[in-house]
Every structure is written in C-alpha cells, then in structure tokens.
Amino acid sequence: MLKDYIDLNYEPKNDLICEYYLEPSKNIDFESAANHVAGESSIDTWSDILTLSPKLAKRLKPHVFFINKKDKTIKIAYHRELFEINSVPQILSSVAGNIFSMKIISNLRLQDILFPKKIVKQFKGPMFGIKGIRKLLGVYRRPLIGTIVKPKVGLTTEKHAKVAYESWVGGCDLVKDDENLANQKFNPFEKRVIKTLKMRDKAEKETGERKIYMPNITAPTCDEMVKRAKFIKNHNGEYAMIDIIPVGWVALQTLREANNDLKLVLHAHRCMHSAFTRNPKHGISMLVIAKLTRLIGLDQLHIGTVVGKMHGGKGEVEGLDKALKEKWEHIKPTFPAASGGLEASNIPDLIKIFGKDIILQFGGGIHAHPDGTRAGAKEVRVILDEIMKGN
C-alpha cells in the first residue's frame, strides 16, 4: 500500500467520520486491517498502484485517527470531496462497499456515521417532521396512536377499508398498510386507496378528529412508486408509506425529490433491516440507517419498542430515538414509531422510554381484542388518555 493511513494525531474538521467494529482475519494485525479498510473505502486498493500519486494521496487520503483494540473499534475520517453531492448510494458504496468482502477481515460493522455541515446542507431532510405532523393532525400533547391492518395480506379491499374504519372510530389517529401489502389481486392498490380514504372521511365526520391512512407505495420501479404517490395525492391522501430497505436508497431519494411537489408525509418501514443490522459484529447498524433516512427526508421511521416482539435492546432503541430528534442543522426531526408486538399494557413503559413524541403502533394488540378492532382501539386510547392526564 502506497500510504499509511493511520494518524492518531489527526483532528477531523470538515470530514465525514465513520466508526467501525473490526476483527481482522487470523494472522492479520489490527493496524494492518484498519489501514486496508481506510484505503479500500476511499482512494487505494489491496496492493501498491502506480496511478496513486503522492499528490493525490496527500489531498484525499483517509485518516484512521482513533484505534481501541480492546473494544475492536476504529474511526476513519474521509475528505468530503470523496463523495458525490447529494448521493447516499455513492457514500455507502465507499464507506460500506468492498470493505465487507476483504479476506483480511473476519468481521466488520459500520457502527456510526457523522456528516460534516457541507454534506448535511446538500440534503433537504423531512418535509414535515414532528411539528408538522402534529399540526396536520391537531394532536400536540400525547403520543400518536397507530395500527396496522391485520391480517397483513389476504383481506379484500372492502374488508381492509372496514378494519381501518373500525380502528379510527375506536380512537386511532393513524392506520397503515403492512410491509408486504402492495398491489396484489385480492386488494389492488388504487381500489384500496379510494375505498379506505372514503372510510377515513366517514370516520373523521363521526369522531370530529383528523384521521390518517398510510398506503404502501413500495413498487417494482421508481416510476411506479412515484405514480402511486401521485395517486394518493390526487385522491386527497396526506401520507405514503415505503419499505425503505427493499426499495433502496436511490428510490428513497427519488421519492423525496418528487415529494417537493406532492407534499405527502413519508412513513418509513424498516423491514429487512435486520439482515445486516442485527449481527453485532458484522454489517451496518440501525443507527446508520436511521441517520441516512432522516438525512434523505422521511418523516417517520420504525425504531423498535424495547418491550415488544422485535429485536433491539433499550440502549439501541433509545439511541435511535435520540438520533431522530436531536438538533441537526436545518434537518427537521423524524417522528419515531414504536411497532412490533405492542399491547395496551405496554403504554406506561413506552411513555417512560420515549416521552410524548412517539408513534405507538399496535397490530395484534388492537385487532386481537375479544370484542373486535373497535374495542381494541378504544382500550388503547382510553388507557393513553388516562396516563397523559397525570403527566
């Protein structure tokens, strides 16, 4: 390798910084592995190359400025000019690309990523954020209550709309499609949007409250995804939901650009994330996914529950909650959603963990009520309202 990228005296200023967990392969020393990770993710390759001039290396070289062998952690600072303007895919192709395939690495995990101001300024962030969503619904002093139409798939359009209606009149603010409901024959997208939004209007008249429906616009192509988003807007819908990992970062950036005109609230479902976030030694952390999702500009994101059925300890979930809400230049906060195995009995713990700025999404916790969906939603709403009276 032409250059040694380890410089523990380097002080990052306007760099993009990545923190990695690193386990070298057998007979590979830690510093050598760290050096190769830095080079492969930026300007270098596995062997010395004549085309890498000292001048180029001096200007754009990465810096491994932190090493903790005990914790097996390194931090690398990357010159911001290494990255294309406004391109999350290119950033990931660099700092989370070939490095995972190198033989000298046994395990490697991108734990965190910090962006310099000049990169953050390239992105719009959420259009609505927490304040905008609360203004849309007229709900300011409590968590929002959401549900997912169950069963996930298989319901006819009419039955799907009926479940949504029962959820709204019972007390839910938000009703969304689940991750694997898209445009199947038994419940086609356009028909579902029309009928479910009609039930939304009915529920609003009966309850005097704003109600929201989140159709899943996950689609085979970006063009079709945007077409579905436009269909929602043209039928007086205010929200769209997207499966952020299956569709990919290009699709998310395409959707956010299209949303400059559509002005829909964008809800991010994180299904598939555990394929590379769950292993504590290898892959990419959910924290990185959360930051990228907020940077691009989605308004809501699933972060786990601590007390529910999904994997994710308290420390991890609280870290995600913080990352979505903390001040970040001009970027508005993303509204975190707790979803996965929640029941009404979990509400006190959830409020202690997250405070009031959380979306509480109940699936079976509402629809499994012995008296039906409406009763399940009413139970959740009554318990939440009672708890909030004492706060």
MIMI-30728 format. One record per residue (C-alpha): x negated, y, z; residue in one letter. Coordinates in nm, 2 decimals. Layout:
BEGIN
(atom (X, Y, Z), 'A')
...
This chain:
BEGIN
(atom (0.00, 0.00, 0.00), 'M')
(atom (-0.14, 0.34, -0.10), 'L')
(atom (-0.04, 0.53, 0.21), 'K')
(atom (0.00, 0.46, 0.58), 'D')
(atom (0.34, 0.59, 0.67), 'Y')
(atom (0.31, 0.56, 1.05), 'I')
(atom (0.26, 0.90, 1.21), 'D')
(atom (0.37, 0.91, 1.57), 'L')
(atom (0.28, 1.28, 1.59), 'N')
(atom (0.52, 1.38, 1.32), 'Y')
(atom (0.80, 1.61, 1.42), 'E')
(atom (1.11, 1.59, 1.19), 'P')
(atom (1.26, 1.92, 1.09), 'K')
(atom (1.48, 1.90, 0.79), 'N')
(atom (1.46, 1.53, 0.73), 'D')
(atom (1.71, 1.25, 0.71), 'L')
(atom (1.64, 1.02, 1.00), 'I')
(atom (1.72, 0.65, 1.03), 'C')
(atom (1.69, 0.43, 1.33), 'E')
(atom (1.63, 0.06, 1.27), 'Y')
(atom (1.61, -0.25, 1.48), 'Y')
(atom (1.32, -0.45, 1.33), 'L')
(atom (1.20, -0.81, 1.37), 'E')
(atom (0.90, -0.89, 1.15), 'P')
(atom (0.87, -1.24, 1.00), 'S')
(atom (0.62, -1.49, 1.15), 'K')
(atom (0.26, -1.38, 1.14), 'N')
(atom (0.35, -1.02, 1.04), 'I')
(atom (0.25, -0.75, 1.28), 'D')
(atom (0.51, -0.49, 1.38), 'F')
(atom (0.33, -0.19, 1.24), 'E')
(atom (0.28, -0.35, 0.90), 'S')
(atom (0.65, -0.44, 0.88), 'A')
(atom (0.75, -0.09, 0.98), 'A')
(atom (0.52, 0.06, 0.72), 'N')
(atom (0.67, -0.16, 0.44), 'H')
(atom (1.02, -0.07, 0.54), 'V')
(atom (0.94, 0.30, 0.51), 'A')
(atom (0.77, 0.26, 0.18), 'G')
(atom (1.02, 0.03, 0.02), 'E')
(atom (1.31, 0.25, 0.12), 'S')
(atom (1.15, 0.56, -0.04), 'S')
(atom (0.85, 0.61, -0.28), 'I')
(atom (0.65, 0.29, -0.26), 'D')
(atom (0.67, -0.09, -0.33), 'T')
(atom (0.51, -0.41, -0.20), 'W')
(atom (0.17, -0.35, -0.34), 'S')
(atom (-0.06, -0.06, -0.43), 'D')
(atom (0.06, 0.11, -0.75), 'I')
(atom (-0.15, 0.35, -0.97), 'L')
(atom (0.16, 0.56, -1.06), 'T')
(atom (0.19, 0.67, -0.69), 'L')
(atom (-0.04, 0.97, -0.68), 'S')
(atom (-0.17, 1.12, -0.36), 'P')
(atom (0.00, 1.45, -0.45), 'K')
(atom (0.34, 1.28, -0.48), 'L')
(atom (0.29, 1.08, -0.17), 'A')
(atom (0.19, 1.38, 0.03), 'K')
(atom (0.51, 1.57, -0.07), 'R')
(atom (0.77, 1.29, -0.05), 'L')
(atom (0.62, 1.03, 0.19), 'K')
(atom (0.84, 0.90, 0.47), 'P')
(atom (0.72, 0.91, 0.83), 'H')
(atom (0.76, 0.64, 1.09), 'V')
(atom (0.75, 0.88, 1.38), 'F')
(atom (0.88, 0.65, 1.66), 'F')
(atom (0.80, 0.29, 1.75), 'I')
(atom (0.93, 0.09, 2.05), 'N')
(atom (0.80, -0.26, 2.03), 'K')
(atom (0.98, -0.37, 2.34), 'K')
(atom (1.32, -0.27, 2.20), 'D')
(atom (1.21, -0.35, 1.85), 'K')
(atom (1.32, -0.01, 1.73), 'T')
(atom (1.17, 0.23, 1.48), 'I')
(atom (1.27, 0.57, 1.35), 'K')
(atom (1.19, 0.69, 1.00), 'I')
(atom (1.21, 1.05, 0.87), 'A')
(atom (1.28, 1.09, 0.50), 'Y')
(atom (1.23, 1.40, 0.29), 'H')
(atom (1.57, 1.53, 0.19), 'R')
(atom (1.46, 1.56, -0.18), 'E')
(atom (1.45, 1.18, -0.19), 'L')
(atom (1.83, 1.19, -0.21), 'F')
(atom (2.07, 1.29, -0.48), 'E')
(atom (2.30, 1.58, -0.39), 'I')
(atom (2.64, 1.47, -0.26), 'N')
(atom (2.58, 1.09, -0.31), 'S')
(atom (2.64, 0.84, -0.03), 'V')
(atom (2.58, 0.55, -0.26), 'P')
(atom (2.23, 0.67, -0.35), 'Q')
(atom (2.15, 0.74, 0.01), 'I')
(atom (2.24, 0.38, 0.10), 'L')
(atom (2.06, 0.24, -0.20), 'S')
(atom (1.75, 0.39, -0.04), 'S')
(atom (1.78, 0.35, 0.34), 'V')
(atom (1.99, 0.03, 0.33), 'A')
(atom (1.88, -0.12, 0.00), 'G')
(atom (1.60, -0.36, -0.09), 'N')
(atom (1.45, -0.34, 0.26), 'I')
(atom (1.70, -0.61, 0.38), 'F')
(atom (1.56, -0.86, 0.13), 'S')
(atom (1.19, -0.83, 0.20), 'M')
(atom (1.02, -1.16, 0.31), 'K')
(atom (0.81, -0.98, 0.57), 'I')
(atom (1.14, -0.90, 0.76), 'I')
(atom (1.31, -1.16, 0.98), 'S')
(atom (1.59, -0.92, 1.09), 'N')
(atom (1.66, -0.56, 1.02), 'L')
(atom (1.95, -0.34, 1.12), 'R')
(atom (2.03, 0.02, 1.04), 'L')
(atom (2.15, 0.14, 1.38), 'Q')
(atom (2.20, 0.51, 1.32), 'D')
(atom (2.15, 0.79, 1.07), 'I')
(atom (2.11, 1.16, 1.13), 'L')
(atom (2.16, 1.41, 0.85), 'F')
(atom (1.99, 1.75, 0.81), 'P')
(atom (2.21, 2.05, 0.77), 'K')
(atom (2.13, 2.09, 0.40), 'K')
(atom (2.27, 1.74, 0.33), 'I')
(atom (2.57, 1.79, 0.56), 'V')
(atom (2.66, 2.11, 0.37), 'K')
(atom (2.69, 1.91, 0.04), 'Q')
(atom (3.00, 1.73, 0.18), 'F')
(atom (3.35, 1.85, 0.25), 'K')
(atom (3.44, 1.63, 0.54), 'G')
(atom (3.81, 1.56, 0.64), 'P')
(atom (4.07, 1.80, 0.49), 'M')
(atom (4.30, 1.78, 0.79), 'F')
(atom (4.11, 1.64, 1.09), 'G')
(atom (4.26, 1.60, 1.43), 'I')
(atom (4.41, 1.95, 1.45), 'K')
(atom (4.56, 1.94, 1.10), 'G')
(atom (4.72, 1.60, 1.16), 'I')
(atom (4.87, 1.72, 1.49), 'R')
(atom (5.01, 2.03, 1.32), 'K')
(atom (5.16, 1.82, 1.04), 'L')
(atom (5.34, 1.60, 1.30), 'L')
(atom (5.41, 1.87, 1.56), 'G')
(atom (5.26, 1.65, 1.83), 'V')
(atom (4.99, 1.81, 2.04), 'Y')
(atom (4.97, 1.67, 2.39), 'R')
(atom (4.97, 1.30, 2.36), 'R')
(atom (4.82, 1.01, 2.16), 'P')
(atom (5.00, 0.93, 1.83), 'L')
(atom (5.18, 0.60, 1.82), 'I')
(atom (5.14, 0.39, 1.50), 'G')
(atom (5.24, 0.05, 1.39), 'T')
(atom (5.16, -0.18, 1.10), 'I')
(atom (5.44, -0.35, 0.92), 'V')
(atom (5.43, -0.72, 1.01), 'K')
(atom (5.41, -0.98, 0.87), 'P')
(atom (5.11, -0.84, 0.67), 'K')
(atom (5.23, -0.97, 0.34), 'V')
(atom (5.54, -1.16, 0.22), 'G')
(atom (5.82, -0.92, 0.30), 'L')
(atom (6.04, -0.79, 0.02), 'T')
(atom (6.04, -0.42, -0.04), 'T')
(atom (6.37, -0.38, 0.13), 'E')
(atom (6.27, -0.57, 0.44), 'K')
(atom (5.94, -0.38, 0.45), 'H')
(atom (6.12, -0.05, 0.45), 'A')
(atom (6.37, -0.18, 0.72), 'K')
(atom (6.08, -0.27, 0.95), 'V')
(atom (5.93, 0.08, 0.90), 'A')
(atom (6.26, 0.24, 0.98), 'Y')
(atom (6.31, 0.04, 1.30), 'E')
(atom (5.96, 0.14, 1.41), 'S')
(atom (6.03, 0.51, 1.35), 'W')
(atom (6.36, 0.53, 1.52), 'V')
(atom (6.22, 0.33, 1.81), 'G')
(atom (5.96, 0.60, 1.87), 'G')
(atom (5.66, 0.55, 1.64), 'C')
(atom (5.50, 0.85, 1.47), 'D')
(atom (5.31, 0.65, 1.20), 'L')
(atom (5.38, 0.34, 1.01), 'V')
(atom (5.13, 0.19, 0.77), 'K')
(atom (5.08, -0.10, 0.53), 'D')
(atom (4.83, -0.36, 0.64), 'D')
(atom (4.49, -0.41, 0.47), 'E')
(atom (4.59, -0.69, 0.23), 'N')
(atom (4.92, -0.54, 0.11), 'L')
(atom (4.87, -0.36, -0.22), 'A')
(atom (5.08, -0.42, -0.53), 'N')
(atom (5.20, -0.78, -0.51), 'Q')
(atom (5.50, -0.90, -0.70), 'K')
(atom (5.71, -0.96, -0.39), 'F')
(atom (5.66, -0.60, -0.28), 'N')
(atom (5.53, -0.38, -0.57), 'P')
(atom (5.36, -0.05, -0.47), 'F')
(atom (5.58, 0.21, -0.64), 'E')
(atom (5.90, 0.05, -0.54), 'K')
(atom (5.77, 0.02, -0.18), 'R')
(atom (5.67, 0.38, -0.16), 'V')
(atom (6.01, 0.50, -0.29), 'I')
(atom (6.22, 0.29, -0.05), 'K')
(atom (6.00, 0.33, 0.25), 'T')
(atom (5.98, 0.71, 0.22), 'L')
(atom (6.36, 0.71, 0.18), 'K')
(atom (6.38, 0.53, 0.52), 'M')
(atom (6.13, 0.79, 0.66), 'R')
(atom (6.36, 1.07, 0.56), 'D')
(atom (6.65, 0.89, 0.73), 'K')
(atom (6.45, 0.83, 1.05), 'A')
(atom (6.35, 1.20, 1.06), 'E')
(atom (6.71, 1.32, 1.04), 'K')
(atom (6.82, 1.08, 1.31), 'E')
(atom (6.53, 1.15, 1.56), 'T')
(atom (6.45, 1.51, 1.49), 'G')
(atom (6.08, 1.41, 1.47), 'E')
(atom (5.83, 1.41, 1.19), 'R')
(atom (5.75, 1.06, 1.07), 'K')
(atom (5.47, 0.94, 0.86), 'I')
(atom (5.43, 0.65, 0.61), 'Y')
(atom (5.08, 0.54, 0.50), 'M')
(atom (5.09, 0.33, 0.18), 'P')
(atom (4.78, 0.13, 0.10), 'N')
(atom (4.63, 0.26, -0.23), 'I')
(atom (4.35, 0.01, -0.25), 'T')
(atom (4.33, -0.09, -0.62), 'A')
(atom (4.12, -0.27, -0.88), 'P')
(atom (3.98, 0.06, -1.03), 'T')
(atom (3.92, 0.42, -0.91), 'C')
(atom (4.16, 0.54, -1.18), 'D')
(atom (4.44, 0.32, -1.05), 'E')
(atom (4.36, 0.42, -0.69), 'M')
(atom (4.40, 0.79, -0.77), 'V')
(atom (4.71, 0.72, -0.97), 'K')
(atom (4.87, 0.56, -0.67), 'R')
(atom (4.77, 0.85, -0.45), 'A')
(atom (4.93, 1.09, -0.70), 'K')
(atom (5.25, 0.87, -0.70), 'F')
(atom (5.27, 0.92, -0.32), 'I')
(atom (5.23, 1.29, -0.35), 'K')
(atom (5.49, 1.31, -0.63), 'N')
(atom (5.74, 1.14, -0.40), 'H')
(atom (5.68, 1.37, -0.11), 'N')
(atom (5.45, 1.14, 0.08), 'G')
(atom (5.18, 1.30, 0.30), 'E')
(atom (4.94, 1.01, 0.37), 'Y')
(atom (4.74, 0.75, 0.18), 'A')
(atom (4.56, 0.45, 0.33), 'M')
(atom (4.24, 0.29, 0.18), 'I')
(atom (4.04, -0.02, 0.26), 'D')
(atom (3.70, 0.16, 0.28), 'I')
(atom (3.46, -0.13, 0.26), 'I')
(atom (3.62, -0.34, -0.02), 'P')
(atom (3.67, -0.03, -0.25), 'V')
(atom (3.32, 0.10, -0.18), 'G')
(atom (3.16, 0.44, -0.14), 'W')
(atom (3.20, 0.56, -0.50), 'V')
(atom (3.57, 0.50, -0.47), 'A')
(atom (3.59, 0.70, -0.14), 'L')
(atom (3.40, 1.00, -0.29), 'Q')
(atom (3.62, 0.98, -0.60), 'T')
(atom (3.93, 0.98, -0.38), 'L')
(atom (3.81, 1.27, -0.17), 'R')
(atom (3.74, 1.48, -0.48), 'E')
(atom (4.09, 1.40, -0.62), 'A')
(atom (4.23, 1.50, -0.28), 'N')
(atom (4.12, 1.86, -0.33), 'N')
(atom (4.44, 1.89, -0.54), 'D')
(atom (4.66, 1.62, -0.38), 'L')
(atom (4.60, 1.73, -0.02), 'K')
(atom (4.70, 1.40, 0.14), 'L')
(atom (4.59, 1.28, 0.48), 'V')
(atom (4.35, 0.99, 0.42), 'L')
(atom (4.35, 0.70, 0.65), 'H')
(atom (4.05, 0.46, 0.65), 'A')
(atom (4.10, 0.09, 0.73), 'H')
(atom (3.76, -0.07, 0.81), 'R')
(atom (3.85, -0.43, 0.71), 'C')
(atom (3.54, -0.63, 0.60), 'M')
(atom (3.30, -0.41, 0.81), 'H')
(atom (3.21, -0.70, 1.04), 'S')
(atom (3.05, -0.89, 0.75), 'A')
(atom (2.75, -0.66, 0.81), 'F')
(atom (2.81, -0.47, 1.13), 'T')
(atom (2.88, -0.75, 1.38), 'R')
(atom (2.53, -0.91, 1.39), 'N')
(atom (2.33, -0.70, 1.65), 'P')
(atom (2.00, -0.79, 1.48), 'K')
(atom (2.07, -0.75, 1.11), 'H')
(atom (2.28, -0.54, 0.88), 'G')
(atom (2.43, -0.19, 0.93), 'I')
(atom (2.61, -0.06, 1.25), 'S')
(atom (2.97, 0.05, 1.26), 'M')
(atom (2.83, 0.39, 1.38), 'L')
(atom (2.66, 0.44, 1.04), 'V')
(atom (2.99, 0.35, 0.87), 'I')
(atom (3.18, 0.60, 1.09), 'A')
(atom (2.94, 0.88, 1.02), 'K')
(atom (2.95, 0.83, 0.64), 'L')
(atom (3.33, 0.80, 0.64), 'T')
(atom (3.36, 1.13, 0.83), 'R')
(atom (3.10, 1.30, 0.61), 'L')
(atom (3.28, 1.20, 0.29), 'I')
(atom (3.60, 1.33, 0.43), 'G')
(atom (3.85, 1.07, 0.55), 'L')
(atom (4.09, 1.20, 0.82), 'D')
(atom (4.15, 0.88, 1.03), 'Q')
(atom (3.94, 0.57, 1.10), 'L')
(atom (3.98, 0.25, 1.29), 'H')
(atom (3.71, 0.22, 1.56), 'I')
(atom (3.82, -0.07, 1.78), 'G')
(atom (4.01, -0.09, 2.11), 'T')
(atom (3.78, -0.24, 2.38), 'V')
(atom (4.08, -0.41, 2.53), 'V')
(atom (4.23, -0.56, 2.21), 'G')
(atom (4.15, -0.87, 2.00), 'K')
(atom (3.88, -0.72, 1.78), 'M')
(atom (3.50, -0.74, 1.84), 'H')
(atom (3.34, -0.43, 1.99), 'G')
(atom (3.23, -0.35, 2.34), 'G')
(atom (3.31, -0.04, 2.54), 'K')
(atom (2.98, 0.13, 2.47), 'G')
(atom (3.00, 0.07, 2.09), 'E')
(atom (3.36, 0.19, 2.07), 'V')
(atom (3.30, 0.50, 2.29), 'E')
(atom (3.00, 0.58, 2.07), 'G')
(atom (3.22, 0.57, 1.76), 'L')
(atom (3.49, 0.79, 1.93), 'D')
(atom (3.22, 1.05, 2.01), 'K')
(atom (3.07, 1.04, 1.66), 'A')
(atom (3.40, 1.12, 1.50), 'L')
(atom (3.49, 1.40, 1.74), 'K')
(atom (3.16, 1.58, 1.81), 'E')
(atom (3.08, 1.92, 1.65), 'K')
(atom (2.91, 1.87, 1.32), 'W')
(atom (2.85, 2.19, 1.12), 'E')
(atom (3.16, 2.26, 0.91), 'H')
(atom (3.28, 1.90, 0.91), 'I')
(atom (3.62, 1.86, 1.09), 'K')
(atom (3.66, 1.57, 1.34), 'P')
(atom (3.81, 1.24, 1.21), 'T')
(atom (4.10, 1.11, 1.41), 'F')
(atom (4.00, 0.77, 1.57), 'P')
(atom (4.25, 0.49, 1.56), 'A')
(atom (4.26, 0.20, 1.81), 'A')
(atom (4.41, -0.10, 1.65), 'S')
(atom (4.39, -0.48, 1.69), 'G')
(atom (4.59, -0.69, 1.94), 'G')
(atom (4.73, -0.39, 2.14), 'L')
(atom (5.03, -0.42, 2.38), 'E')
(atom (5.22, -0.17, 2.58), 'A')
(atom (5.04, -0.28, 2.89), 'S')
(atom (4.71, -0.16, 2.74), 'N')
(atom (4.82, 0.20, 2.72), 'I')
(atom (4.68, 0.32, 3.06), 'P')
(atom (4.34, 0.17, 2.99), 'D')
(atom (4.33, 0.32, 2.64), 'L')
(atom (4.41, 0.67, 2.76), 'I')
(atom (4.13, 0.64, 3.02), 'K')
(atom (3.89, 0.53, 2.75), 'I')
(atom (3.98, 0.77, 2.47), 'F')
(atom (4.19, 1.06, 2.62), 'G')
(atom (4.48, 1.20, 2.42), 'K')
(atom (4.30, 1.24, 2.09), 'D')
(atom (4.35, 0.88, 1.97), 'I')
(atom (4.60, 0.70, 1.75), 'I')
(atom (4.73, 0.39, 1.92), 'L')
(atom (4.83, 0.13, 1.66), 'Q')
(atom (5.04, -0.16, 1.77), 'F')
(atom (5.12, -0.46, 1.54), 'G')
(atom (5.25, -0.77, 1.72), 'G')
(atom (5.26, -0.56, 2.03), 'G')
(atom (5.57, -0.40, 1.88), 'I')
(atom (5.72, -0.65, 1.64), 'H')
(atom (5.69, -0.95, 1.88), 'A')
(atom (5.93, -0.79, 2.13), 'H')
(atom (6.21, -1.03, 2.21), 'P')
(atom (6.47, -0.77, 2.12), 'D')
(atom (6.30, -0.67, 1.79), 'G')
(atom (6.09, -0.40, 1.64), 'T')
(atom (6.30, -0.10, 1.76), 'R')
(atom (6.29, -0.22, 2.12), 'A')
(atom (5.92, -0.28, 2.09), 'G')
(atom (5.85, 0.07, 1.96), 'A')
(atom (6.08, 0.22, 2.23), 'K')
(atom (5.90, 0.04, 2.50), 'E')
(atom (5.56, 0.17, 2.38), 'V')
(atom (5.69, 0.53, 2.35), 'R')
(atom (5.86, 0.53, 2.69), 'V')
(atom (5.55, 0.40, 2.87), 'I')
(atom (5.33, 0.65, 2.69), 'L')
(atom (5.56, 0.94, 2.77), 'D')
(atom (5.57, 0.84, 3.14), 'E')
(atom (5.20, 0.82, 3.16), 'I')
(atom (5.15, 1.16, 2.99), 'M')
(atom (5.38, 1.33, 3.24), 'K')
(atom (5.13, 1.25, 3.51), 'G')
(atom (4.83, 1.38, 3.31), 'N')
